[in-house]
Amino acid sequence: MLQALYNGLSGLFGFSKSLDQIGDNISNMNTPGYRGQSAFFENVGNGIGSQLTGQQTDLSQGDTQQTGTGTDVAIQGKGLFVLQSSQGDTFYTRAGHFRFDGNGVLIDDTTGYRVASLNEAGQLADFDISSLATLPPVATTSIGFTGNLLVKTDTTKQVTGLQVYDASGGVHTLTLTLTNTNAATPNSWSVSVKDDSGALVGSGQLRFDSTGSPMAGFSDMTLKLSYNGNSQNVKLSFGTPGTFSGVTQLTGGSSSLGGKVADGHGVLGVSNSTFDDDGILQITYTDGETKSGPQLALAKVADEQQLVLQQGALYHAPGSVDVKLGKANDADFGSIVGGSLELSNVDLTRELTQMIIVQRGYQASSRVLTVTDSMLQELYSSTGGGGG
C-alpha cells in the first residue's frame, strides 16, 4: 500500500513536468522558428511508478509568413541557419529575423550573433556586405543619339541636358548642336559639343549616304574630356552605317533629335536588398543596378533531436553531433524564402487538448494519494494505533 503512495507521487511529478512543457510551448507560439517540445515518460518497472525520460522536439515545418522586410528569411525544407557569437560559439536556428549592423554585417536581430555565410573554401565566414554598401563612381564612356533630320528645312538641331559623370563622380552637363552644312557638303552636318561652363569640348562632322543612313567614317566621334585632373573619352554614336536605328536623314517624317547617356554614375547607395531562393543576397542600388552579395550558410544534422535548445529558437550542437554545412538547394537542403519568417510550429489546439489530459492525470494521481492516505489511516485506526 505504501508503494501506491509513491506511485501517485511519481504521477504528480510527471504530470507537473508535462504541464511545464505545455506552458513553455504555448508561451512560445509566437516565437519565430520555435519548435514545440514534448515530455516523455516511461514505466520504472516492478510497479514503482513512472519517470521522465526526456524531451522530444517537433521537427515539422512551421507556417511561413511574409514580413516585407528584405533581410527576413525562412527555410522551406531542411536546414538550419548558422549563427556565431563574439566568443566563437556556434548556434543553429530556424528563425531568420536578421538585420545588418552599422558595419554591414548580417546579425540575428534578437541575440546580435553574426549570421554565417560560406566562403569559396566552404568554410564559415561572416555575412559581410561592407564592400558592397556603396558602388564607386564610374565615368561615362558613351552617348547614343536617335531621331530624324530634315536636310531641306532643318538648319540647326540641339540636344541639351546630357549629364555625364567623371571618374570622381562629378556631374557635367553637355549640349550638342548639329548645324546643317549641306550647302557646302551634301548630306552633312557640323557637330559641336559644349559643357556647362560654355567651353567647346568637341567638334566633328556627321554625314549621311543617299539612303539617309549615317555614313561610315562619319557616324560617330569621340570627346576627349578632362575633369579634376582625370582624362576620359566619351564616344558619341549617331548610328550604325547601313541601318536606321540611330540618327537618320529622311525626306519624310518629322524632325527630331534625342540623346541618351549610356553609362556612368556617381557614388551609389543601396536602395533595397532581398534574398533569392538560393540564399544569395540581391542588392539593388539607387540607379536600379543590381549586384549579388554573399550566400547564406545552412547546416544539417542527421538527428536534430540531439540538438540542445538554448533559448527561444536557438540550438547548440554537442561535440558528438556531426553537423554538415551547405547552401540552399544543394543536395537535400531546402530553399530560402526571402522577406518571410517561419512561424512557431506549436499547434494550440493540440496543446490545449494535451493540457486537459495532463490535468485529469494530475487529478487522478492526487486521488491515488488521497485514497492511499485514507486507507492507511483506516488501517492504523483498526489496529488500535488511534486508541488511548
C-alpha positions in Angstrom: 0.0 0.0 0.0 2.9 2.4 0.7 4.1 1.8 -2.9 0.8 3.2 -4.1 1.6 6.4 -2.3 5.0 6.7 -4.1 3.4 5.8 -7.4 0.8 8.5 -7.1 3.6 10.9 -6.1 5.6 10.0 -9.2 2.5 10.7 -11.3 2.2 14.1 -9.8 5.8 14.9 -10.6 5.4 13.6 -14.2 2.2 15.5 -15.0 3.7 18.6 -13.4 6.7 18.4 -15.7 4.4 17.8 -18.7 2.4 20.8 -17.8 5.6 22.9 -17.6 6.4 21.8 -21.2 2.9 22.6 -22.4 3.1 26.1 -20.8 6.5 26.6 -22.5 5.1 25.7 -25.9 2.1 28.0 -25.5 4.2 30.9 -24.4 6.4 30.5 -27.5 3.6 30.1 -30.0 4.5 33.5 -31.4 8.3 32.9 -31.3 9.6 32.7 -35.0 11.3 29.4 -35.7 10.3 27.8 -32.4 9.8 24.1 -32.4 7.4 22.6 -29.9 8.7 20.2 -27.2 7.0 17.2 -25.7 7.9 15.5 -22.4 8.1 11.7 -22.5 7.8 9.3 -19.6 8.4 5.6 -19.0 7.4 2.9 -16.5 10.2 2.5 -14.0 9.3 -1.2 -13.7 8.4 -3.5 -10.8 5.3 -1.5 -10.2 7.2 1.5 -8.7 5.7 4.3 -10.9 7.0 6.4 -13.8 9.9 8.7 -14.6 10.8 11.4 -17.1 12.9 10.0 -20.0 13.5 13.3 -21.8 12.0 15.7 -24.3 11.4 15.3 -28.0 11.3 18.2 -30.5 8.6 18.5 -33.1 10.6 18.9 -36.3 7.7 19.7 -38.6 7.7 22.8 -40.8 6.1 25.9 -39.3 3.9 28.2 -41.4 5.7 30.8 -43.5 4.6 34.4 -43.1 5.6 37.3 -45.3 7.0 40.3 -43.4 8.0 42.6 -46.2 11.5 43.0 -44.6 14.2 42.1 -47.1 16.6 40.7 -44.5 14.0 38.3 -43.0 14.4 34.8 -44.4 12.7 31.4 -43.9 13.8 27.9 -44.9 11.4 25.8 -47.0 12.6 22.3 -46.3 15.6 21.0 -44.4 18.4 23.1 -42.9 19.2 25.5 -40.1 20.8 28.9 -40.2 24.2 29.2 -38.6 25.0 31.9 -36.1 28.3 32.7 -34.4 28.8 34.6 -31.1 31.6 37.0 -30.4 33.1 34.3 -28.2 33.4 31.9 -31.1 30.4 29.7 -30.2 28.2 28.3 -33.0 24.5 28.1 -32.8 21.7 27.0 -35.1 18.2 28.2 -35.7 15.2 28.2 -38.0 14.4 31.8 -37.0 15.6 34.1 -39.8 14.9 37.5 -38.3 18.1 39.2 -39.4 19.4 42.8 -40.0 22.6 44.5 -40.9 24.6 46.2 -38.2 26.4 49.5 -38.7 29.4 47.7 -40.2 27.5 45.9 -42.9 27.5 42.5 -41.1 24.3 40.5 -41.1 23.3 39.7 -37.5 20.4 38.0 -35.6 18.1 40.7 -34.5 17.4 39.1 -31.2 20.8 37.9 -30.0 23.1 40.1 -32.0 25.0 36.9 -33.1 26.6 37.1 -36.6 24.9 35.2 -39.4 27.3 32.9 -41.3 27.9 32.6 -45.0 30.1 30.0 -46.8 33.3 31.3 -48.4 34.8 29.8 -51.6 36.7 27.3 -49.5 33.4 26.0 -48.0 34.2 27.5 -44.6 32.1 29.6 -42.4 32.5 33.4 -42.7 30.7 36.5 -41.6 27.9 37.6 -43.9 29.6 40.9 -44.7 28.5 43.4 -47.4 30.6 46.3 -46.2 32.4 46.3 -49.5 29.1 46.4 -51.4 27.5 49.1 -49.2 28.2 51.7 -52.0 29.3 51.5 -55.6 32.2 53.7 -56.6 31.7 56.3 -59.3 32.1 55.2 -62.9 33.0 57.6 -65.7 30.7 58.0 -68.7 32.1 56.5 -71.9 29.2 56.6 -74.4 26.2 58.7 -75.5 23.8 57.4 -78.2 21.6 59.6 -80.4 18.4 58.9 -82.3 15.9 60.9 -84.4 15.4 62.2 -87.9 16.9 65.3 -89.6 15.2 67.1 -92.5 18.0 68.3 -94.7 15.9 70.8 -96.6 14.2 72.5 -93.6 16.4 72.0 -90.5 19.1 74.5 -90.1 20.2 73.5 -86.5 19.2 70.9 -84.0 20.2 70.8 -80.4 20.2 68.2 -77.6 20.5 69.7 -74.1 20.8 68.2 -70.6 23.2 65.4 -71.4 24.6 64.6 -68.0 27.9 62.8 -67.9 30.0 61.6 -64.9 33.7 62.0 -64.4 35.9 59.4 -62.6 35.3 61.2 -59.3 31.6 61.0 -59.6 31.2 64.7 -60.6 28.3 65.5 -63.0 28.8 67.7 -66.1 26.0 68.7 -68.5 26.8 68.7 -72.2 24.9 70.4 -75.0 25.2 69.0 -78.6 24.4 71.2 -81.6 24.1 70.0 -85.2 24.3 72.7 -87.9 23.2 72.0 -91.5 26.2 72.3 -93.9 24.5 70.7 -96.9 25.2 73.7 -99.0 29.0 73.1 -98.7 29.0 69.3 -98.5 25.9 67.3 -99.4 24.1 65.5 -96.6 26.4 66.8 -94.0 26.1 68.4 -90.5 28.7 70.0 -88.4 28.8 68.8 -84.8 29.8 70.9 -81.7 29.6 70.0 -78.0 29.9 72.4 -75.1 29.9 71.7 -71.4 28.0 73.5 -68.6 30.7 76.1 -68.5 30.1 77.0 -72.1 33.5 75.7 -73.2 33.7 73.8 -76.5 34.8 70.2 -75.6 34.5 68.6 -79.1 33.6 69.1 -82.7 33.2 67.0 -85.8 31.1 66.2 -88.8 28.1 63.9 -89.3 27.3 62.7 -92.9 24.6 60.5 -94.4 24.5 58.4 -97.5 21.9 58.6 -100.2 19.5 56.3 -98.2 19.6 58.5 -95.2 21.7 56.2 -93.1 24.9 57.5 -91.3 27.9 57.2 -93.5 30.9 55.1 -92.5 33.7 57.2 -91.1 31.2 60.0 -90.1 28.8 58.1 -87.9 30.5 58.8 -84.6 33.0 61.0 -82.8 35.0 60.9 -79.6 35.1 63.7 -77.0 38.3 64.0 -75.0 37.3 65.4 -71.7 39.4 66.3 -68.6 37.9 66.9 -65.2 39.6 67.1 -61.8 42.9 66.0 -63.3 41.4 62.9 -64.9 41.1 62.4 -68.7 38.2 60.4 -70.2 37.0 59.6 -73.7 33.2 59.8 -74.4 32.1 58.3 -77.7 29.1 60.0 -79.4 27.3 57.4 -81.6 24.8 58.6 -84.2 24.0 55.1 -85.5 25.4 52.1 -87.4 26.2 52.7 -91.1 23.7 51.0 -93.4 21.0 50.9 -90.7 18.2 53.3 -89.5 18.4 52.6 -85.7 20.2 55.8 -84.8 20.0 59.3 -86.4 18.6 59.3 -89.9 18.2 61.9 -92.7 14.9 61.0 -94.4 12.8 63.3 -96.6 9.6 62.1 -95.0 8.6 62.0 -91.4 9.0 64.5 -88.6 12.1 66.4 -87.4 13.5 65.1 -84.1 16.8 64.6 -82.3 17.4 63.0 -78.9 20.3 61.6 -76.9 20.8 59.1 -74.1 23.8 58.7 -71.9 24.6 55.0 -72.0 26.6 54.6 -68.8 28.4 56.2 -65.9 27.2 57.1 -62.4 28.2 58.8 -59.2 28.6 57.1 -55.8 25.6 54.8 -55.4 24.0 53.7 -52.1 21.8 50.6 -51.5 18.1 51.2 -52.0 16.9 47.6 -51.4 18.2 44.1 -50.7 16.5 40.7 -50.6 17.4 37.1 -50.6 16.7 34.8 -53.6 15.7 31.1 -53.2 19.4 30.1 -53.2 20.1 32.3 -50.2 22.1 34.8 -52.2 21.6 38.5 -51.3 20.5 40.5 -54.3 21.4 44.2 -53.7 19.7 46.9 -55.6 21.3 50.4 -55.8 19.8 53.8 -56.2 20.2 53.7 -60.0 18.5 50.3 -60.3 21.7 48.4 -60.8 21.9 45.1 -59.0 24.7 43.0 -57.6 24.9 39.7 -55.9 26.2 39.5 -52.3 27.2 36.6 -50.2 25.2 33.3 -49.8 23.7 32.1 -46.5 25.3 29.1 -44.9 22.9 26.3 -43.9 23.6 23.4 -41.5 22.1 19.9 -41.4 22.2 17.4 -38.6 21.2 13.8 -39.2 19.3 13.6 -35.9 18.1 17.0 -34.9 16.8 15.6 -31.6 20.4 15.7 -30.4 20.5 19.5 -30.6 20.2 21.3 -27.3 17.7 24.1 -27.1 19.4 27.2 -25.6 16.8 30.0 -25.7 13.8 30.9 -27.9 14.6 29.1 -31.1 18.4 28.8 -30.7 20.1 25.4 -30.6 23.6 24.2 -29.7 25.2 21.1 -31.1 27.1 18.9 -28.6 30.6 17.9 -29.7 29.4 14.4 -30.5 26.9 15.7 -33.1 28.1 15.7 -36.8 27.0 18.9 -38.5 27.1 19.1 -42.3 27.4 22.6 -43.9 25.9 23.5 -47.2 23.9 26.0 -49.2 20.2 26.3 -50.1 19.1 24.0 -52.9 22.3 21.9 -52.7 21.8 18.2 -52.1 18.8 17.8 -49.8 19.0 21.3 -48.3 15.8 23.3 -48.5 15.3 26.6 -50.4 15.2 30.1 -49.0 12.1 32.3 -48.9 13.1 36.0 -48.7 11.1 38.6 -46.9 9.5 36.0 -44.7 9.7 34.2 -41.4 9.0 30.7 -40.3 6.5 30.8 -37.5 6.4 28.6 -34.5 5.1 25.1 -35.3 3.2 24.9 -31.9 -0.4 23.7 -32.5 -2.5 25.5 -29.9 -5.4 23.0 -30.3 -3.2 20.1 -29.6 -1.6 21.8 -26.6 -4.9 22.7 -25.0 -6.1 19.1 -25.6 -2.9 17.8 -24.0 -3.4 20.2 -21.1 -6.8 18.6 -20.3 -5.3 15.1 -20.4 -2.5 16.3 -18.0 -5.0 17.9 -15.7 -7.0 14.7 -15.5 -3.9 12.7 -14.9 -2.8 15.0 -12.2 -6.2 14.8 -10.5 -6.1 11.0 -10.7 -2.6 10.8 -9.2 -3.7 13.2 -6.5 -6.7 11.0 -5.8 -4.4 7.9 -5.5 -2.6 9.8 -2.7 -5.8 10.8 -1.0 -7.3 7.3 -1.1 -4.0 5.7 -0.1 -3.8 8.1 2.9 -7.3 7.3 3.8 -6.7 3.5 3.7 -3.5 3.9 5.8 -5.4 5.9 8.3 -8.2 3.3 8.4 -5.6 0.5 8.9 -3.8 2.5 11.6 -7.1 3.1 13.4 -8.2 -0.6 13.1 -5.0 -1.8 14.7 -5.5 0.3 17.7 -3.0 2.9 16.7 -5.5 5.6 17.4 -6.6 4.3 20.8 -5.5 5.8 24.1 
